[in-house]
């Protein structure tokens, strides 16, 4: 993991290494400032560490929260669009290569788009199980691990809401991003030393 972190830093990414999700949560809170507009990308990791819940309780920020219960699909899409011009965009990453490259896939594309351009600052919370040897292995991880688990999770959610399950390999991961570097200071990656997310 040390080589991966060194290469990420060479590629312009700020890296903070922590042992647990609870540590990641406390550090992530430090990036949130009063008056900020914060966008969110789909991330089980962000939810697992308690960051999503904490953000929804902060009254001094503007949170473009597409996960708010009861909103329409039109409002959901609008909030995802708003996240693309946020001060801080918070999400995770599907895979990080040992060369310090970010590999991601998305259904609608808002999460991968935001990592490339738009938000002033990007904060990624990524667990150690997402570190892979190569870009090829990263895309393999998306197809073999992340996509199937997300299909299962999202279809189960749809069924629980009385809707037809509609997610499959064709629409859960059809927009891809391979990021080799970023402007120094724009993207911070908190790497967590325990397994989280997909």
FIDO-336355 format. One record per residue: x, y, z of N, C-alpha, C in turn. Coordinates in steps of 0.02 Angstrom, whole numbers, padded with zeros to 5 digits, always signed. Example, Ala and Ser with C-alpha at 12.3 -4.5 7.8 and 13.67 -1.06 7.14 Angstrom:
<setors>
+00660-00284+00390+00615-00225+00390+00660-00165+00390;+00642-00112+00354+00684-00053+00357+00645+00002+00394;
</setors>
This chain:
<setors>
+00041-00060+00000+00000+00000+00000+00043+00063+00000;+00102+00059+00028+00147+00116+00031+00165+00141-00040;+00178+00094-00085+00194+00113-00154+00136+00148-00187;+00076+00123-00175+00015+00154-00203+00008+00225-00179;+00017+00235-00114+00010+00303-00085+00063+00350-00114;+00124+00326-00119+00178+00368-00147+00161+00388-00219;+00136+00340-00258+00119+00355-00328+00059+00402-00334;+00010+00394-00290-00047+00440-00290-00023+00511-00278;+00022+00519-00231+00048+00586-00215+00088+00614-00274;+00126+00572-00308+00163+00595-00367+00115+00619-00421;+00055+00589-00423+00006+00606-00474-00039+00665-00454;-00022+00698-00399-00058+00758-00380-00114+00749-00329;-00124+00688-00306-00177+00675-00258-00150+00683-00187;-00189+00714-00144-00172+00716-00073-00198+00651-00042;-00158+00618-00001-00178+00554+00029-00172+00558+00105;-00225+00535+00138-00225+00529+00211-00241+00456+00226;-00197+00423+00263-00206+00353+00279-00232+00345+00350;-00286+00306+00358-00314+00293+00425-00327+00218+00432;-00336+00196+00494-00346+00125+00506-00419+00105+00502;-00465+00148+00522-00535+00129+00528-00582+00179+00496;-00643+00156+00485-00695+00199+00457-00713+00256+00505;-00710+00243+00570-00726+00296+00618-00674+00352+00615;-00611+00334+00603-00559+00385+00594-00571+00424+00530;-00590+00389+00477-00605+00422+00414-00661+00472+00421;-00712+00454+00460-00769+00498+00472-00745+00563+00505;-00705+00558+00556-00682+00618+00592-00640+00663+00547;-00598+00634+00506-00558+00674+00460-00601+00707+00407;-00649+00669+00380-00693+00695+00329-00733+00755+00355;-00754+00753+00416-00791+00809+00446-00751+00874+00442;-00685+00867+00448-00642+00926+00447-00640+00962+00380;-00663+00930+00327-00665+00961+00261-00728+01002+00250;-00777+00993+00295-00842+01026+00288-00841+01093+00325;-00855+01146+00289-00856+01213+00319-00924+01245+00312;-00941+01289+00359-01004+01324+00358-01013+01362+00292;-01073+01357+00263-01088+01391+00201-01071+01353+00138;-01039+01296+00145-01020+01256+00087-01080+01225+00052;-01073+01219-00014-01119+01178-00054-01085+01111-00064;-01116+01057-00042-01085+00991-00045-01126+00944-00090;-01091+00911-00136-01121+00862-00180-01102+00792-00159;-01143+00744-00178-01131+00674-00160-01132+00630-00222;-01087+00581-00222-01089+00529-00272-01108+00464-00239;-01141+00419-00275-01161+00356-00246-01103+00320-00213;-01110+00304-00149-01055+00271-00113-01082+00235-00052;-01074+00169-00051-01091+00130+00008-01042+00146+00064;-00979+00159+00047-00928+00174+00097-00946+00236+00136;-00965+00290+00101-00984+00352+00134-01041+00341+00183;-01088+00298+00164-01144+00282+00208-01121+00239+00267;-01079+00190+00254-01057+00143+00306-01019+00178+00363;-00979+00227+00347-00940+00260+00400-00981+00312+00438;-01043+00324+00417-01086+00372+00451-01083+00443+00426;-01046+00453+00371-01037+00521+00345-01101+00548+00313;-01137+00507+00277-01199+00530+00245-01248+00553+00298;-01258+00513+00350-01304+00532+00404-01282+00597+00437;-01216+00604+00450-01191+00664+00483-01203+00726+00439;-01191+00720+00374-01201+00776+00329-01274+00800+00329;-01321+00753+00331-01391+00773+00329-01412+00810+00392;-01372+00807+00444-01388+00841+00507-01356+00911+00512;-01315+00929+00463-01280+00993+00465-01322+01048+00433;-01347+01094+00474-01392+01146+00449-01355+01204+00416;-01289+01209+00428-01252+01266+00403-01223+01255+00333;-01239+01198+00303-01216+01184+00235-01275+01175+00188;-01261+01180+00123-01311+01163+00072-01292+01095+00044;-01331+01045+00056-01316+00977+00035-01361+00956-00022;-01332+00942-00080-01370+00916-00136-01377+00840-00126;-01428+00822-00089-01436+00753-00066-01489+00717-00107;-01467+00678-00155-01513+00640-00197-01543+00581-00160;-01519+00567-00100-01544+00510-00061-01599+00527-00013;-01620+00591-00012-01673+00611+00034-01737+00573+00019;-01766+00540+00069-01828+00502+00058-01885+00547+00034;-01924+00522-00013-01984+00556-00034-01977+00604-00092;-01915+00617-00115-01907+00663-00171-01923+00627-00237;-01943+00667-00287-01960+00638-00352-01896+00621-00390;-01903+00582-00443-01846+00566-00485-01819+00629-00519;-01864+00675-00536-01842+00739-00565-01798+00778-00516;-01818+00779-00452-01779+00814-00401-01714+00777-00389;-01716+00711-00391-01655+00671-00383-01604+00690-00436;-01626+00693-00498-01581+00710-00554-01554+00781-00547;-01598+00827-00526-01577+00897-00518-01524+00903-00464;-01531+00866-00410-01481+00870-00356-01415+00840-00378;-01418+00789-00420-01355+00761-00446-01321+00812-00492;-01360+00848-00531-01332+00901-00574-01301+00956-00532;-01335+00976-00479-01310+01029-00435-01243+01008-00403;-01236+00944-00389-01174+00919-00359-01114+00931-00402;-01124+00936-00468-01068+00946-00514-01036+01015-00509;-01070+01061-00477-01042+01128-00467-01036+01145-00393;-01025+01094-00353-01021+01103-00280-00951+01127-00259;-00947+01150-00197-00882+01169-00168-00843+01106-00149;-00878+01056-00125-00847+00993-00104-00891+00935-00127;-00860+00889-00163-00896+00829-00187-00868+00769-00151;-00913+00731-00119-00892+00674-00078-00917+00609-00108;-00872+00561-00118-00892+00496-00143-00836+00446-00129;-00835+00390-00164-00781+00341-00158-00753+00327-00227;-00719+00273-00234-00686+00254-00297-00692+00179-00305;-00704+00155-00366-00710+00083-00376-00644+00046-00369;-00589+00078-00391-00524+00045-00386-00468+00097-00393;-00413+00084-00358-00353+00125-00364-00295+00078-00381;-00258+00094-00434-00203+00051-00453-00141+00066-00412;-00094+00020-00412-00031+00029-00377+00010+00086-00406;-00005+00105-00469+00029+00161-00500-00003+00228-00482;-00055+00226-00440-00087+00287-00418-00139+00315-00466;-00175+00271-00500-00226+00291-00548-00295+00273-00520;-00345+00313-00537-00413+00301-00514-00455+00270-00569;-00490+00216-00553-00531+00181-00602-00603+00179-00576;-00650+00204-00616-00719+00209-00595-00768+00192-00650;-00827+00171-00629-00883+00160-00676-00946+00189-00644;-00994+00206-00687-01055+00239-00663-01112+00221-00711;-01173+00228-00686-01231+00217-00728-01251+00279-00766;-01263+00334-00729-01283+00397-00761-01223+00441-00776;-01169+00433-00739-01108+00471-00754-01093+00529-00709;-01138+00547-00663-01127+00606-00621-01066+00597-00575;-01057+00537-00550-01002+00525-00503-00934+00527-00537;-00929+00496-00596-00865+00498-00632-00852+00567-00660;-00905+00602-00682-00896+00669-00709-00869+00716-00656;-00896+00712-00596-00875+00757-00542-00802+00746-00522;-00779+00684-00526-00709+00670-00510-00662+00701-00561;-00687+00709-00622-00645+00736-00676-00645+00813-00675;-00704+00843-00670-00708+00916-00674-00774+00941-00645;-00773+01001-00617-00834+01031-00592-00828+01055-00521;-00835+01009-00472-00827+01030-00402-00758+01059-00388;-00757+01110-00345-00693+01141-00328-00647+01091-00292;-00676+01049-00250-00637+01001-00211-00672+00934-00212;-00633+00880-00216-00660+00812-00215-00630+00774-00157;-00673+00741-00118-00650+00700-00062-00673+00628-00075;-00624+00583-00080-00639+00512-00091-00622+00473-00028;-00668+00432-00005-00654+00386+00050-00650+00316+00020;-00591+00286+00022-00578+00224-00014-00546+00173+00033;-00574+00114+00037-00546+00062+00080-00492+00022+00045;-00449-00010+00084-00390-00045+00057-00407-00101+00009;-00467-00130+00014-00487-00186-00030-00497-00163-00102;-00495-00097-00114-00504-00072-00182-00438-00057-00217;-00383-00072-00185-00318-00063-00217-00303-00124-00260;-00286-00112-00324-00273-00165-00371-00206-00154-00406;-00183-00204-00441-00117-00198-00473-00117-00154-00534;-00170-00160-00575-00170-00126-00640-00239-00099-00658;-00241-00059-00711-00305-00033-00736-00349-00091-00758;-00320-00140-00792-00359-00198-00814-00391-00233-00754;-00353-00241-00701-00380-00273-00641-00434-00228-00609;-00425-00162-00615-00475-00116-00589-00542-00123-00624;-00541-00127-00690-00603-00136-00727-00631-00206-00715;-00588-00255-00704-00611-00322-00686-00645-00322-00619;-00620-00283-00573-00650-00277-00507-00720-00246-00511;-00727-00196-00555-00792-00165-00565-00842-00216-00591;-00823-00253-00643-00869-00302-00674-00883-00361-00628;-00831-00383-00591-00838-00444-00552-00861-00435-00481;-00851-00376-00452-00868-00365-00382-00918-00308-00373;-00897-00247-00392-00938-00188-00377-01005-00188-00413;-01005-00202-00478-01068-00199-00516-01119-00250-00491;-01101-00315-00484-01151-00363-00460-01180-00345-00392;-01138-00321-00346-01163-00303-00279-01208-00243-00282;-01192-00195-00325-01234-00136-00332-01300-00152-00366;-01298-00197-00414-01360-00220-00448-01407-00251-00396;-01379-00295-00355-01419-00329-00303-01447-00278-00254;-01405-00231-00232-01426-00181-00182-01481-00136-00210;-01472-00111-00271-01519-00063-00298-01584-00095-00320;-01582-00157-00344-01643-00192-00362-01683-00209-00299;-01648-00228-00245-01683-00242-00182-01717-00180-00156;-01684-00122-00163-01714-00059-00141-01776-00043-00183;-01771-00054-00248-01828-00040-00292-01888-00084-00273;-01875-00147-00260-01929-00194-00241-01961-00172-00175;-01919-00150-00128-01945-00129-00063-01990-00067-00069;-01980-00029-00123-02020+00031-00135-02079+00017-00181;-02089-00047-00197-02145-00066-00240-02133-00054-00313;-02070-00047-00333-02052-00034-00403-02023-00097-00434;-02022-00097-00500-01992-00152-00537-01916-00147-00534;-01881-00202-00521-01807-00200-00524-01785-00188-00596;-01740-00139-00606-01722-00121-00675-01646-00119-00686;-01608-00136-00636-01536-00129-00642-01503-00194-00666;-01456-00187-00712-01419-00244-00738-01350-00220-00760;-01310-00265-00789-01242-00248-00808-01239-00193-00861;-01291-00187-00901-01292-00138-00955-01303-00067-00930;-01341-00059-00875-01357+00009-00854-01327+00029-00786;-01294-00017-00752-01264+00000-00688-01192+00025-00696;-01160+00004-00749-01090+00024-00760-01078+00030-00836;-01096+00088-00863-01087+00098-00935-01049+00162-00952;-01028+00198-00901-00986+00257-00912-00924+00249-00868;-00866+00253-00899-00804+00237-00863-00756+00296-00861;-00716+00297-00809-00665+00349-00802-00600+00318-00778;-00546+00339-00810-00478+00318-00792-00438+00382-00782;-00424+00398-00720-00392+00462-00703-00320+00449-00681;-00273+00478-00717-00202+00465-00701-00172+00519-00656;-00205+00577-00652-00178+00631-00611-00231+00685-00603;-00219+00730-00556-00263+00787-00546-00222+00847-00525;-00253+00905-00532-00220+00966-00509-00205+00960-00435;-00143+00972-00414-00125+00965-00343-00172+01004-00297;-00197+00970-00246-00241+01002-00198-00315+00994-00211;-00333+00973-00272-00405+00967-00288-00436+00904-00258;-00402+00848-00264-00430+00784-00241-00392+00757-00181;-00429+00744-00127-00400+00712-00068-00430+00642-00062;-00387+00594-00050-00408+00524-00043-00393+00501+00028;-00445+00483+00065-00436+00452+00130-00437+00376+00119;-00379+00345+00130-00374+00272+00122-00384+00239+00190;-00433+00195+00193-00452+00162+00256-00425+00091+00258;-00392+00074+00312-00360+00009+00319-00405-00048+00339;-00469-00043+00323-00516-00099+00334-00561-00103+00274;-00594-00159+00265-00635-00170+00206-00703-00136+00214;-00720-00095+00165-00783-00059+00164-00810-00057+00093;-00874-00046+00086-00904-00036+00020-00897-00095-00026;-00903-00080-00091-00901-00132-00142-00839-00122-00186;
</setors>
